[in-house]
Amino acid sequence: MPEDAPWLVAPDARAVWDAVVAGGHQIFFVGGCVRNALLGAPVSDVDLATSAVPSEVIKLVVAAGLKAVPTGIEHGTITVVSDGTSYEVTTFRRDVETDGRRAVVAFSTDIVDDARRRDFTMNALYADADGNIIDPLGGLNDLRARRVRFIEDADQRIREDYLRALRYFRFQAWYGDSTEGMDADALAAIGSNLSGLGTLSSERVGSELRKLLSAPDPSMALAAMAQTGVLGTILPGSDTRFLLLMIHGAEAIGAPPDWIGRLVALGGADVPERLRLGRAEQRRFETIRRAAFDDVDVLETAFDYGADLALQAYLIRCAIAESLPDPATTVKIDRAAAQIFPISANDLMPAYTGPALGERLAQLKAAWIASGFALGKADLLAMPAP
C-alpha cells in the first residue's frame, strides 16, 4: 500500500479499527479506498469489512465513545461516526438468494465468502492497519494490468444484480486499460442478460450513467455499450457518433468532462424521464439541447446561461459538423459570459411599455450580441425600431 494513503493512518479511522479489534474480531479496509490508493487515484469513501456481526460492532464502537448508526443493518452495514467522519463497517457476508436487484445475505466469518460476493476482482482487495494487502481472489494482478474482470462466473455475477452490467462499463471507463480491449466473457455475459436491465430503477441507471459519462474518456466503454445492445436498451434512440466526436473535440481544447453535455450529445427518447434527472439537471439538459440543436447563437447562450453551458453546446455543434472546436471561439464564449447588457427597461420607458418593451429589449440585445458586444448604450438607444 502506498505510504501516502492518509485514511490508513487517520486517527478517526484507526479509532474505528481499534474498537473492533479490541473485541477480538478481524477488520480490514476494503474496496474502493484500497483500489484507488494502489492506483494513485483520489479516494472519496473509506469502507471497512469485519468478522463481527452488526450488534457486536455497535456495542464495541459505542463503548469506545463513537457513534453507531444502523444505516443498513439488515445487510450487515453500520455507519460509524468517528470525530465527524463517517465510515461504513460491514460484516463479512455471503449471498443466500438474489433476484437481480437485491440480495438476501447471511453473515460469515470468512473473508473469502465476503470477497466472492463482490462484483469485480479489483474491488475484492483488502488492507490491514499496516497497509498489507489481502487478495483472496487474485484481484491485485488484474488491478495492476487495469483489467476489469468479474469475479468467477460473469453470467452469475450479473444475474445477482443486473446493475453490474452498467458498472462494468463504468469501471472500464475509469480504471480499464483501453489498449488491451475488454474481457470477452464479460461482454458475452452482458449481451446475454439485456432483459434484466429493464428491472432496474431509473435512479440506479441514471446514477451509473452519470458516473460513466464523468470519466475523462469513456469512448471505448460507450462504444462497447452500443455494440452489446446495452445503450439501446437503457436509452432507446441514443447514438454514440456525435458523443465520441464531442469527447475528442473537448480533449483537443482541454475542456473538462461535463456529463450532462455528453448526455445531450448521446441523445435518445425521453432522456430526463428515463434517468430521473433532478430539476436543475433537467433545466441544464434542455438548455444545452436547445442551444446545440436549435437556431440559437452560442454567444447569446453564454451571456444568458454562462460559459460552461455554452461551451457544451458549441462542442456538440462541432461534433455535428465533424470539425474540431476553434480555441478563438471558446475565448469569445468566455468573453460573452462576462458581459453586462448596457440597456435596462428604465432606459426605454415610457416610450415602450408592456409587450412592446420586451420586444424592444430583445431587439437591442440581439443587435448588441451580433456586434460582438461592441455597441454602447448610446448606439443602442439610437437604433431605429424595426
Long-range contacts (C-beta under 8 A, 24 or more apart in sequence): 1-34, 1-37, 1-38, 1-127, 1-131, 1-132, 1-133, 2-37, 2-38, 2-40, 3-131, 5-33, 5-37, 5-43, 5-131, 7-33, 7-37, 7-43, 7-46, 8-37, 8-127, 8-129, 8-131, 10-85, 11-83, 12-82, 12-83, 12-84, 12-85, 12-87, 13-46, 13-82, 13-85, 13-87, 14-129, 15-64, 15-66, 15-82, 15-83, 16-48, 16-61, 16-66, 16-80, 16-82, 16-87, 16-89, 17-48, 17-129, 18-64, 19-60, 19-61, 19-63, 19-64, 19-66, 19-80, 20-48, 20-50, 20-52, 20-57, 20-60, 20-61, 20-89, 22-60, 22-64, 23-52, 23-56, 23-59, 23-60, 25-50, 25-51, 25-52, 25-56, 25-60, 26-50, 26-51, 26-109, 26-111, 27-51, 27-52, 27-89, 28-111, 28-126, 28-127, 28-128, 28-134, 29-126, 29-127, 29-128, 30-114, 30-125, 30-126, 30-127, 31-118, 31-123, 31-125, 32-123, 34-125, 34-126, 34-127, 34-133, 35-122, 35-123, 35-125, 35-143, 35-175, 37-127, 38-125, 38-133, 38-140, 38-143, 39-143, 39-175, 41-175, 45-88, 46-87, 47-87, 47-88, 47-89, 47-90, 48-87, 48-88, 48-89, 48-90, 49-89, 49-90, 49-91, 49-92, 49-111, 49-114, 49-126, 50-89, 50-90, 50-91, 50-92, 51-91, 51-92, 51-108, 51-109, 51-111, 52-91, 53-91, 53-107, 54-78, 54-91, 57-89, 57-91, 61-89, 75-103, 75-105, 76-105, 76-107, 93-117, 95-160, 98-159, 98-160, 98-161, 100-159, 100-160, 100-161, 100-162, 100-196, 100-199, 101-161, 101-162, 101-163, 101-199, 101-200, 102-161, 103-160, 103-161, 111-136, 112-136, 112-137, 115-151, 116-151, 116-152, 117-160, 118-151, 119-150, 119-151, 119-157, 119-161, 119-164, 119-167, 119-168, 120-148, 120-149, 120-150, 120-151, 120-167, 120-168, 120-171, 121-149, 121-150, 121-151, 122-147, 122-148, 122-149, 122-171, 122-175, 124-151, 143-175, 145-177, 145-180, 146-175, 146-176, 146-177, 146-180, 147-176, 147-177, 147-180, 147-183, 148-172, 148-175, 148-176, 148-182, 148-183, 148-186, 149-183, 149-186, 150-183, 150-185, 150-186, 150-189, 154-183, 154-185, 154-186, 154-188, 154-189, 154-190, 155-189, 155-192, 155-193, 157-189, 158-189, 158-190, 158-193, 158-196, 159-193, 159-196, 162-193, 162-196, 162-197, 162-199, 162-200, 163-200, 163-204, 163-205, 163-208, 165-190, 165-193, 165-196, 165-197, 165-230, 166-197, 166-205, 166-208, 166-209, 166-212, 166-230, 166-234, 167-208, 169-212, 169-218, 169-221, 169-222, 169-224, 169-225, 169-230, 170-208, 170-211, 170-212, 170-215, 170-221, 172-220, 172-221, 172-224, 173-212, 173-215, 173-217, 173-218, 173-220, 173-221, 173-222, 174-211, 174-215, 176-220, 176-221, 178-217, 178-219, 178-220, 182-220, 182-224, 187-224, 187-227, 187-228, 190-228, 190-230, 191-228, 191-229, 191-230, 194-228, 194-229, 194-230, 194-233, 197-230, 197-233, 197-234, 198-233, 202-273, 202-274, 202-275, 202-276, 203-276, 205-234, 205-274, 205-275, 206-274, 206-275, 206-276, 206-277, 209-234, 209-235, 209-259, 209-263, 209-275, 210-259, 210-275, 213-257, 213-259, 213-262, 213-263, 213-266, 214-257, 214-259, 215-257, 216-257, 217-247, 217-251, 218-247, 219-244, 219-247, 219-248, 222-266, 231-266, 234-274, 235-266, 235-267, 235-268, 235-269, 235-271, 235-274, 235-275, 236-268, 236-269, 237-267, 237-268, 237-269, 238-266, 238-267, 238-268, 238-271, 239-266, 239-267, 240-266, 242-266, 242-267, 242-316, 242-319, 242-320, 243-319, 245-318, 245-319, 245-322, 246-315, 246-316, 246-318, 246-319, 248-324, 249-315, 249-318, 249-319, 249-324, 249-325, 250-315, 250-325, 252-324, 252-325, 253-324, 253-325, 253-327, 253-330, 255-311, 255-315, 255-325, 255-330, 258-308, 258-311, 258-312, 260-284, 260-285, 260-288, 260-312, 261-288, 261-309, 261-311, 261-312, 261-313, 261-315, 261-316, 264-288, 264-289, 264-292, 264-312, 264-316, 265-292, 265-315, 265-316, 265-319, 284-309, 288-312, 288-313, 288-316, 292-316, 292-317, 292-320, 297-369, 297-370, 298-329, 298-333, 299-332, 299-333, 299-336, 299-369, 300-336, 300-365, 300-366, 300-369, 302-333, 302-334, 302-336, 302-337, 303-336, 303-337, 303-339, 303-341, 303-369, 306-337, 307-333, 307-334, 307-336, 307-337, 310-336, 310-337, 332-372, 335-373, 336-369, 336-373, 339-373, 341-365, 341-368, 342-368, 342-376, 342-377, 342-380, 343-368, 343-377, 343-380, 343-381, 347-377, 347-381, 360-385
